[in-house]
Amino acid sequence: MFDLKIIGNTCKRYRLSLGYFQKHIAQDLGYSIENISSFEAGRNDNSKILLWYMLHGLKVSDIMEDLHEKK
């Protein structure tokens, strides 16, 4: 089972490395900032949000590495 908090945290770190704010993702997707915040906190498993990160360069291997480190 995947840990949504780890996935969300990986996405957050990636977003920050790009210099983006949550509002940028929310605007791109037509979601509220609260939806993005909830995703990054691991309280929301919205695949459309995850796809945004991946379309902007986040790799599955980055997520898998973080998941394995936390075990």
Order of alpha helices (4+ residues) and beta strands (2+ residues): alpha-alpha-alpha-alpha-alpha
